[in-house]
Amino acid sequence: MNRKLLATLLTSITLSLTACGGGSSKSSLDGSGSVSVDPSGSFSGQRSNAAITGGDNGNYKAFLTSFLGTNNLQDVALRNTAASNANSSNGIRDFLTISSAVKKLKATHTSNQRKAIPVSDTSACTNGGSITGSGTLDDVTRVGNIVMTFNNCIEGTLTINGISEVIIRNYNFTYDVPDSYILKAQNLSVTSGDESYTSTAIYDVVEDYTAGTAVLLINALNTANDIEIFYENLQLDTDSGGVLISGRIYTEEDGYVTITTDSRVLYNINATFPYTGGPITLAGENSNIRITPIANETIQVELDLDGDGVYEELLIIGADGNIVGNTDGDVINSDTVSF
């Protein structure tokens, strides 16, 4: 495996990590040498349906932070705009960009005989440390897996240690890219500035380049500062009209909310919040959070705290996390949700 290949795979991993956050640690290498992870089994928090609370100390803030504080919603929605153009030169996937890695590896093996090609090498990371890749890819189908070990690998502001794996399940020869693949992270430790987290996660991606659609399924346990957030079957279904979001988010203390989206939401480039579509509902036990885009970088958040269909609290939140208005339209710049 050459250095360009390793660097490209490293880019894939760091894009995924910066988009999706971190996780916990109960994972290992199984007997076959592939990465085995169990985000659900590692989660130690509450598993009951959460009762959503409002007010200054309400747990709704934790669920909003867990949901809107991640960038994977934005990245997948934006990625699909490029996915409709097979000749896009600025990257079809913002979440995983492994196509060029596979193409480079294929170019180094020109045999027409179907066989498993072993790859193993160590490469220096851009700003220090190293990454070692090992695995096999089929020379004809381009299907296979590569396990990567990071050793104090520094890429930009990130320092990475641990093990991850890219598994290519299907290769689309018409568009010359993999269209079905998995990324696994096993106790991957990531430090960026003053923030550190570990990652136990599985990202399952299936794309249809002819239709311009993609479905991303995330199971991830995020742990930072000893606080766990678990994303269970978080599905992002994208097409040119935006992204539908479903699944569950668990916080350690309160349990889970179930996510549904009434209509696809759209994001502008580099925007924190969607600017149209929805609403998105986070459903708890006899309680709901309803999120509605009202303008670029501004959302309306409504709280139904007793499940009667009447939303007792309404907040207007800007992209910096500041609550800029409440039910009465008063400005409340002192309160921050910390997105």
N, C-alpha and C positions, 0 to 999 in steps of 0.2 A: 504494500500500500504506500503510495507516494505522499509527500507532504501536502500537496495541493488537495488531495482527497481528504486527508485528515483535517486540514484546515476547514474545508467545506463542511464536513460532518460536525466539526466543532461549532461552526456558525449555526448549524441547525439546532444543536443542543442549546446554545446560549440564547438564541431567539425564543425557543420554547420556554426556557426558564424565566427570562425577563418578562415574558408575556403571562406566565401562569403562576408565578410565585413558587413557594417551597413546600416541604413536606416533612414527614416523620421517618422512622428508621427501621422498622421490622421487616427487613428484606434480605435476600442472600442470593448467591449463585447456586443454581440447582445442579444436579448431576450431569446434565448435558452441556453445561458451560454457558447457558443463556441466563439472562437476568430474570429473577423471580421476584415479583413485588406483590404486596397485598395492602393497598391503601385502606380498605375498609377494616380489615383485621387489626390494623395498627391504630385506628382511631379509638381513643379512650374516653371520649366525651358522651354526653347525653344522646340518645337515639329516639326519643319521643318527639311527637309533633310540638313545636314551640308555641307558646302563648305569647303573641307579640305585645309589647308594652310601648307606650309613648311617653311624651314629656321629656324633660331635660336629661333624665337618666334612663330613658327607654332603651330596651334591647334592639329596637328597630335600627339603631345606628350601626350595631355590629353586623346585622344582616345586609344593610346597604353597603357597608365597607367591604364585606366579603364578596358581594355581588358586583358592585360597580367599581370597586377598587382594583380589580384585575383588568388587564388589558387584552385578554384573549378574545373578548367579545368584539372589541374594536378591530383587532388584527385579522380575525377570520372574516368579518364583514368586508373589510377593505380588500383582503386577499382575493375574494371571489370576483371583484370588479376586474382584476387582472386575469382571473381564470377564464373569463369569457373570450380572451384574446390569446390564442395559442402561440402567437409570435411575440408576446410581451417580453421585453428585454430587461425589465426591472424586477423580475421575480414573480412567479405565479403564486407562491405560498409565502406568507409572512410568518406563519406558525411553524412550519417545517419546510426547509429548503434543501432537500436531499437529492433532487434530480441531477444537478450538475455533478454531485459526488458519484452517483451511479454511472453517469456517462463517462466521467474520467476513468473510473475503474474499468469499465468495459473497453475503453480505447486501449488499455494496456494489455488486453488479452484478446487476440483476434482469432483464436481457434474456433472453428465451426462445430467442433465436437461438444456434445452436451456433457458437462462434467462440473463438479464443484471445485471452485478455484479458491485455495486458501490464501488469505491475506493477513499479514502481520508486520507491524513496523512501529517505530516510535518517532515522534516528531516534536520539535520544540514549539511551544506556544508563542504567540506574538510578543508578549511582554514578560515572559519568564515561565519556568516550569515546563512540563511535557504532557503529551497525550499518547497513549499506546492503543492501537486498534488491532483487533484480531477477529477472524471469522471466515465465512465462506459465502461466495456468490456464484450462482449458476451462470456459466458462460453463455448460454443460449437464452434462458428465460429471464436472467438478471434478477432472480429471486434469491433471497438469502438474508443473512444477518451479520452485523458487525458489532462487537462488544468493545466499548471504549473505556479506558481507565485514565482518569485525570489525576495528575500529581502536581499539586500547587500550580495548576495551569492558570496563567493570567492572560485574560483577553479583555483589553480596555480596562474598565473599572471592576470587572468580575474576577475573583479568584475561586477556582473550582477544584474540588477533590472528590473522588469517588468513582462510581461505575454507572454507565448508562448503555443503552443498546438501541440500535435502529434495525427493525425487521421489515424487509420489503416483501410483501405478499403477492403483488402483481405489478407488472410493468406494462405501460401503454406504449406500444411501438409506434402508433400513429403520431402521437404527440411527443414521443421520446422522453417520457417522464414516468416515474412510478405513480400509480393512482390508488394504491391501497397499501398502507404501511402503518406501523406502530412505533411509537417512541416509549421506551421504559426508562425510568430513573430509579436507581437503587441507592438510597441513603446518600444522595448526592449533596455535598455541602457547598454552599455558595455564599460568598461574602462580597458585598458591594458597599464601599464606604463604611458607615457605621452599622449597616444592617446585615444580618446573617440569617440564613435559614437552611434547612435540609429538605430534601425532596424525595418522596416516595410517590410515584405517579405513573399512570399509563395513559397515553394519548393515542386514540385509534382514529385514523383518518381514511375516508373513502371519497374519492373525487370522480366526477363524470365530466371530462373535458369537452365532450360534444355538447352536452346540455348546459355546461357552465355552472354546475352545482357541486357542493361539497358538504359532507356530514362529518363533524368532529365530535367524538365521544370522549369525555374526560372523566377519569376517576383519579382523584389526587388528594393527598393529605398534606396540608400546608402547616408547617410549624415554625413559628418565629417568636422569640422571647417567651418560650414555653407555652405559647397559645396555639391551639390546634383549630384548623378549619378543614372540614372534609367536604369535597365536592363529589357527589354520587351520581353517576350516569348523567352528568351535565352535557347535554347535547346541543350543538350549534349547527343548525341546518341552514345552509346559505345558498342563495342564488342571486341573480342580478338585481332582485328586488329587495335584498337585505338579508337579515338573519332572524330565524325563529329560535327561541331559547327555551329549553325545558330541562327538568332534572330536579335535584335537591341540593341544598346547602345546609350543612350542620355546623353550628357553633358548639364549642366545648361545654358551655354552661346551660344552654337553652334548648338544644335539639335542632330539629330541621324545619325548613320551610320548603314548599314545593313551588317550582317556577313554571309559569305558563305565559305565553305571549299571544295576544289577540291578533296582531298583524306584524309582519316583518319590520324590524327597526333598521334604520340606516345611520351610518356615521360619516362625518366628514373626516378628511385626512388629519391625523394628529388630534382629533377631538376626544375628550374624555367621555362625553355622554352622546347618545344618539340625538339626532335633530328631528326625526319624524318616526311615525309608526307606533306600535304598541296599542294599548298600554301593556306593561309587564306586571304580572301579579306574583307576589311572594306570599303563599298561603300558609298560615299557621293554624293552630287549633282555635277554631271559632274567632279568627282574626286574620287580617290581610294587610299587606303593604301593596299599594298600587303606584307604579312609576309611569309617568307620562311625559315624553319629550314635549317641550313647549317652545324651544328655540335652540339654536346652536349653543352648546355649553351650558344649558339651563334645563333642569327637569322639575316637574311637579311631583311631589311625593304625598300620598294620602294614606291615612291610617284608619282602618276599621278595627277597633279594639274589642268589639263584642260580637262580631259576625252577623250583625243585623242588616248588612248591606249599606249602612249609612257611615260615611267616612267622617269621623269626629275631628280629626286633625289634618291640616293641609300645610305643607311646607314648600317653599321654592328654594332650590339648592343650585348654587353655581359650581363650575368645574373645579374651583379651588377648595370645595368642601364647605364653604360658608353658607349658612342658612340666611338667605337674603330677604325672605318674607315668610310670614306665618299665615294662619287662617284669616286674620284681620288685615293682612297686607302690610303689617308693620315690618320695618327693617330690623333685623337682628344680626348684626355683623359680628357680635361677640361669640356666637356659637359656631362650632366647627364639627363636621361629621368625620373629617379626616379621611377623605378619599385620596 
